[in-house]
Amino acid sequence: MCSWWSPLKCMRETRGWVALQENNMENSLVRGSDPGTVEDILTAPTVENTCAVVVTYFPDDDVVSRLKKIQKQLPTIIIVDNASNEHCLSVLRKFSSMGSVSLVENEDNEGVGKALNQGASIALVEGFSWVLTLDQDTLISEDMFDTLAQVYDESGRRSPLIGSNYMELSSKRQIVHGDSISGQNFLEQKTVITSGMLVSLGLFRRIGGFREDYFIDSVDHEYCLRTRDNHFPVMISCKLLMWQTIGRPRPDGKRVLVFDHPPIRKYYMARNTIVTLREYFMREPVWALRQVIRLVVELVSIVLFEKDKWNKGYAFCRGIVDGIKNKMGRSELA
């Protein structure tokens, strides 16, 4: 269930959800039914036809300053909140009362996939052609949107999904590096993360929305792989466009690979990776092999470096088993 900060917004959300239903996106597979045309899918992104979708979950008070940076580039923002407390909601409500900002208040934590679908469905109803999806804690550069639009042009106007290069704040690691000799501003990728993802809503209609049954973790990987499976390339900017913290790294700095996620996150990481591997192993063998290695590294990290080993190890192994059984949706471990 969800509520809106105004009656008008409530009506708009209802219409948006109907749009999702009409596109066969109400079930857990969230597959699209409107093939559309390539021209519709690859309409060029502009400030006028693009809005931002931000998913929040107990955001800090500085979220408003980050939202204002987004609004300087894309005036229309759709915020989907997953059952934050009253203090957080009061901050978001105050911000949403100014300018073209919509706030969806989910009464329960519906997960990242559903929240993104809610935002995208509203954007569709409002007539937008693209959405820029962002996390609540992402700090963006002043030219993020212009750079992503430039990548779209320079890559031949053939990619309906473009990711943003970012620096992981704890490790100070930049995700991709451009070719300084050729001056290339973009690269083709297997997958990109949800935050900083510029997505065509024509693609959304063609292949469906994000998988809601994943709840959290690997939602972005699966969507990118599904995009590639539909013969569209996934691009990423080489220019650094945002700063992001992934997980909760240990403060001692001794093991940059250790990310101290709580047990429930370990569960979703393991389960959703297994499910995605089952779906795409034969079609994306290189990506699949890297994910298998990632799972092994994650388990070693739990055993050797992290605290609360028993609960995390149990959740991780339970996720592996549930992934094999294809047991999806929100876990009772939450």
C-alpha positions as CSV (number, residue, x, y, z in Angstrom):
1,M,0.0,0.0,0.0
2,C,1.1,3.6,-0.6
3,S,-0.1,7.1,-0.1
4,W,0.6,10.4,-1.7
5,W,1.4,13.8,-0.4
6,S,-1.5,15.3,-2.3
7,P,-4.8,14.0,-3.8
8,L,-3.5,14.9,-7.3
9,K,-0.5,12.8,-6.8
10,C,-2.6,9.9,-5.5
11,M,-4.6,10.0,-8.7
12,R,-1.5,10.1,-10.8
13,E,0.0,7.1,-9.0
14,T,-3.2,5.1,-9.5
15,R,-3.1,5.8,-13.2
16,G,0.6,4.9,-13.3
17,W,-0.1,1.5,-11.7
18,V,-2.8,0.9,-14.2
19,A,-0.2,1.5,-16.9
20,L,2.0,-1.1,-15.3
21,Q,-0.9,-3.6,-15.3
22,E,-1.6,-2.9,-19.0
23,N,2.0,-3.8,-19.7
24,N,1.9,-7.1,-17.9
25,M,4.2,-5.8,-15.2
26,E,2.1,-6.7,-12.2
27,N,3.5,-10.2,-11.8
28,S,6.9,-11.0,-10.4
29,L,8.5,-11.6,-13.8
30,V,7.7,-8.0,-14.8
31,R,7.9,-8.7,-18.6
32,G,6.9,-6.1,-21.1
33,S,4.2,-6.5,-23.7
34,D,4.5,-3.4,-25.9
35,P,7.2,-4.0,-28.5
36,G,7.0,-0.3,-29.7
37,T,9.4,0.8,-32.4
38,V,13.1,1.3,-32.3
39,E,12.5,5.0,-32.9
40,D,10.3,5.2,-29.8
41,I,12.9,3.3,-27.7
42,L,15.8,5.4,-28.9
43,T,14.3,8.8,-28.8
44,A,17.0,11.2,-27.7
45,P,17.1,12.2,-24.0
46,T,16.5,15.8,-23.2
47,V,15.9,17.8,-20.1
48,E,12.2,18.2,-21.2
49,N,11.6,14.4,-21.7
50,T,13.6,13.1,-18.8
51,C,12.8,13.0,-15.1
52,A,14.7,11.6,-12.1
53,V,13.4,8.7,-10.0
54,V,14.9,8.5,-6.5
55,V,14.2,5.6,-4.1
56,T,14.5,6.4,-0.4
57,Y,14.7,4.3,2.8
58,F,15.4,6.2,6.0
59,P,17.5,8.9,4.3
60,D,19.7,11.2,6.3
61,D,18.9,14.9,6.6
62,D,21.4,15.8,3.9
63,V,19.3,14.1,1.3
64,V,17.6,17.4,0.4
65,S,20.9,19.0,-0.6
66,R,21.6,16.0,-2.9
67,L,18.1,16.2,-4.3
68,K,18.6,19.9,-5.0
69,K,21.7,19.1,-7.1
70,I,19.6,16.7,-9.1
71,Q,16.8,19.3,-9.6
72,K,19.3,21.8,-11.1
73,Q,19.7,19.3,-14.0
74,L,16.3,17.6,-14.1
75,P,13.5,19.8,-12.7
76,T,11.0,16.9,-12.3
77,I,11.8,14.4,-9.6
78,I,9.7,11.4,-8.5
79,I,10.7,10.2,-5.0
80,V,9.5,6.7,-3.9
81,D,9.9,6.2,-0.2
82,N,9.9,2.6,1.2
83,A,8.3,3.1,4.7
84,S,10.8,5.5,6.3
85,N,10.0,7.0,9.7
86,E,8.0,10.1,10.3
87,H,11.1,12.3,10.6
88,C,12.4,11.2,7.3
89,L,9.0,11.6,5.6
90,S,8.6,15.1,7.0
91,V,11.9,16.1,5.4
92,L,10.8,14.6,2.0
93,R,7.3,16.1,2.3
94,K,8.7,19.6,2.8
95,F,11.0,19.2,-0.3
96,S,8.2,17.7,-2.4
97,S,6.0,20.7,-1.7
98,M,8.4,22.9,-3.7
99,G,8.5,22.7,-7.5
100,S,7.7,19.7,-9.7
101,V,8.5,17.0,-7.2
102,S,6.2,13.9,-6.5
103,L,6.4,11.8,-3.4
104,V,5.1,8.3,-3.1
105,E,4.9,7.0,0.4
106,N,4.8,3.2,0.6
107,E,3.5,2.0,3.9
108,D,5.7,-1.1,3.7
109,N,9.2,-1.6,2.4
110,E,8.3,-2.8,-1.1
111,G,11.9,-3.3,-2.2
112,V,14.0,-1.5,-4.8
113,G,12.5,-3.2,-7.9
114,K,8.9,-2.3,-7.1
115,A,9.8,1.2,-6.1
116,L,11.7,1.8,-9.4
117,N,8.7,0.5,-11.3
118,Q,6.3,2.8,-9.4
119,G,8.5,5.8,-10.3
120,A,8.8,4.7,-13.9
121,S,5.1,4.0,-14.3
122,I,4.3,7.5,-13.1
123,A,6.9,9.0,-15.5
124,L,5.2,7.1,-18.4
125,V,1.8,8.5,-17.5
126,E,3.3,12.0,-17.3
127,G,4.6,11.7,-20.8
128,F,8.3,11.4,-20.1
129,S,10.6,9.3,-22.4
130,W,13.5,8.7,-20.1
131,V,14.2,8.3,-16.4
132,L,17.4,8.8,-14.5
133,T,17.4,6.5,-11.5
134,L,19.4,7.5,-8.4
135,D,20.0,6.3,-4.9
136,Q,19.3,8.5,-1.9
137,D,23.0,8.8,-1.0
138,T,24.4,9.4,-4.5
139,L,26.3,12.7,-4.9
140,I,26.2,13.7,-8.6
141,S,28.4,15.9,-10.7
142,E,27.1,19.2,-12.1
143,D,27.1,17.9,-15.6
144,M,25.8,14.3,-15.1
145,F,22.8,14.5,-17.4
146,D,24.5,16.5,-20.1
147,T,27.3,13.9,-20.1
148,L,24.9,11.0,-20.3
149,A,23.1,12.6,-23.2
150,Q,26.4,13.2,-24.9
151,V,27.3,9.5,-24.5
152,Y,24.0,8.6,-26.1
153,D,24.8,10.7,-29.1
154,E,28.5,9.7,-29.4
155,S,27.7,6.0,-29.1
156,G,25.5,6.2,-32.2
157,R,22.1,6.7,-30.5
158,R,21.7,3.0,-30.1
159,S,21.7,2.4,-26.4
160,P,18.5,2.8,-24.3
161,L,20.4,2.2,-21.1
162,I,23.4,4.3,-20.1
163,G,25.2,4.0,-16.8
164,S,27.3,6.6,-14.9
165,N,31.0,6.1,-14.0
166,Y,31.5,6.6,-10.3
167,M,34.0,6.6,-7.5
168,E,33.4,4.2,-4.6
169,L,34.1,6.5,-1.6
170,S,35.5,3.9,0.8
171,S,38.1,2.5,-1.5
172,K,38.6,5.7,-3.6
173,R,38.2,3.4,-6.6
174,Q,36.9,4.7,-9.9
175,I,34.8,2.0,-11.7
176,V,36.0,2.5,-15.3
177,H,38.8,4.4,-16.9
178,G,38.6,5.9,-20.3
179,D,41.2,5.5,-23.0
180,S,43.4,8.7,-22.6
181,I,44.9,8.1,-26.1
182,S,41.8,7.9,-28.1
183,G,39.8,10.2,-25.8
184,Q,36.8,7.8,-25.8
185,N,34.0,9.1,-23.6
186,F,32.1,5.8,-23.2
187,L,32.5,2.0,-23.0
188,E,30.1,-0.8,-23.6
189,Q,29.4,-2.8,-20.4
190,K,27.7,-6.0,-19.4
191,T,26.0,-4.3,-16.5
192,V,25.9,-1.0,-14.6
193,I,24.5,-0.1,-11.2
194,T,21.0,1.3,-10.7
195,S,22.1,4.7,-9.4
196,G,23.0,7.0,-12.3
197,M,21.3,4.8,-14.8
198,L,19.6,6.6,-17.7
199,V,16.8,4.4,-19.0
200,S,14.5,4.8,-21.9
201,L,10.9,4.3,-21.0
202,G,10.4,2.8,-24.5
203,L,12.8,0.0,-23.3
204,F,10.7,-0.2,-20.2
205,R,7.6,-0.9,-22.3
206,R,9.4,-3.3,-24.6
207,I,11.1,-5.6,-22.0
208,G,9.2,-4.7,-18.8
209,G,10.2,-3.2,-15.6
210,F,12.7,-4.2,-12.9
211,R,12.1,-7.6,-11.2
212,E,10.1,-7.0,-8.1
213,D,10.6,-10.5,-6.8
214,Y,14.4,-9.8,-6.3
215,F,13.4,-7.2,-3.6
216,I,16.9,-5.8,-3.4
217,D,20.3,-6.7,-4.9
218,S,21.1,-7.7,-8.5
219,V,18.0,-5.8,-9.7
220,D,20.3,-3.7,-11.9
221,H,22.4,-6.7,-13.2
222,E,19.3,-8.6,-14.3
223,Y,17.8,-5.5,-16.0
224,C,21.1,-4.8,-17.9
225,L,21.4,-8.4,-19.0
226,R,17.8,-8.5,-20.1
227,T,18.5,-5.3,-22.2
228,R,21.4,-7.0,-23.9
229,D,19.3,-10.1,-24.4
230,N,16.9,-7.9,-26.4
231,H,19.8,-6.8,-28.6
232,F,20.4,-3.4,-27.2
233,P,23.9,-2.4,-25.9
234,V,24.5,-1.1,-22.4
235,M,26.9,1.9,-22.2
236,I,28.7,3.7,-19.4
237,S,30.3,7.1,-19.3
238,C,34.1,7.2,-18.8
239,K,33.9,10.6,-17.2
240,L,33.4,10.4,-13.4
241,L,29.8,11.5,-12.8
242,M,29.0,10.5,-9.2
243,W,30.3,9.5,-5.8
244,Q,28.8,6.4,-4.2
245,T,29.3,4.2,-1.1
246,I,28.7,0.5,-1.7
247,G,28.0,-1.4,1.4
248,R,29.6,-0.7,4.8
249,P,33.3,-1.1,4.7
250,R,35.3,-1.9,7.8
251,P,36.9,1.2,9.3
252,D,40.4,-0.4,9.7
253,G,41.0,-0.2,6.0
254,K,42.9,-3.5,6.0
255,R,40.6,-5.3,3.6
256,V,39.2,-3.2,0.8
257,L,37.2,-6.2,-0.4
258,V,35.3,-6.6,2.9
259,F,31.9,-5.0,2.9
260,D,30.1,-5.5,6.2
261,H,26.6,-5.9,5.0
262,P,24.0,-7.2,7.5
263,P,22.9,-10.9,7.2
264,I,19.7,-10.1,5.2
265,R,21.7,-8.3,2.5
266,K,24.0,-11.4,2.3
267,Y,20.9,-13.5,1.8
268,Y,19.6,-11.4,-1.1
269,M,23.1,-11.1,-2.7
270,A,23.5,-14.8,-2.8
271,R,19.9,-15.7,-3.8
272,N,19.5,-13.2,-6.5
273,T,23.0,-13.9,-8.0
274,I,22.2,-17.6,-8.2
275,V,18.8,-16.8,-9.9
276,T,20.4,-14.5,-12.4
277,L,23.2,-17.0,-13.1
278,R,20.6,-19.6,-13.9
279,E,18.9,-17.3,-16.4
280,Y,21.9,-15.9,-18.2
281,F,24.8,-18.3,-17.7
282,M,24.8,-19.6,-21.2
283,R,24.3,-16.2,-22.8
284,E,26.7,-14.2,-20.7
285,P,29.4,-16.7,-19.6
286,V,32.1,-14.1,-18.9
287,W,29.8,-12.2,-16.6
288,A,28.6,-15.4,-15.0
289,L,32.1,-16.6,-14.2
290,R,32.9,-13.3,-12.5
291,Q,29.8,-13.6,-10.4
292,V,30.7,-17.1,-9.3
293,I,34.1,-15.7,-8.2
294,R,32.3,-12.9,-6.4
295,L,30.2,-15.3,-4.5
296,V,33.3,-17.3,-3.4
297,V,35.1,-14.1,-2.3
298,E,32.0,-13.0,-0.4
299,L,31.9,-16.3,1.5
300,V,35.6,-16.1,2.3
301,S,35.2,-12.6,3.5
302,I,32.4,-13.7,5.9
303,V,34.5,-16.6,7.2
304,L,37.8,-14.8,7.6
305,F,37.2,-11.0,8.1
306,E,33.7,-10.1,9.2
307,K,32.0,-10.1,12.5
308,D,28.7,-11.9,13.1
309,K,30.0,-14.8,11.0
310,W,27.4,-17.3,12.0
311,N,24.3,-15.2,11.1
312,K,25.9,-13.9,7.9
313,G,27.1,-17.3,6.9
314,Y,23.7,-18.9,7.5
315,A,21.9,-16.1,5.6
316,F,24.4,-16.4,2.7
317,C,24.0,-20.2,2.5
318,R,20.2,-19.9,2.8
319,G,20.3,-17.5,-0.1
320,I,22.2,-20.0,-2.2
321,V,19.7,-22.7,-1.4
322,D,16.6,-20.5,-2.1
323,G,18.2,-19.3,-5.3
324,I,18.5,-22.9,-6.5
325,K,14.9,-23.6,-5.4
326,N,13.9,-20.3,-7.1
327,K,12.2,-19.1,-3.9
328,M,11.7,-15.4,-4.6
329,G,10.1,-12.4,-3.0
330,R,10.8,-10.8,0.4
331,S,12.5,-13.2,2.8
332,E,11.2,-14.0,6.2
333,L,14.7,-13.4,7.5
334,A,14.0,-9.7,7.1
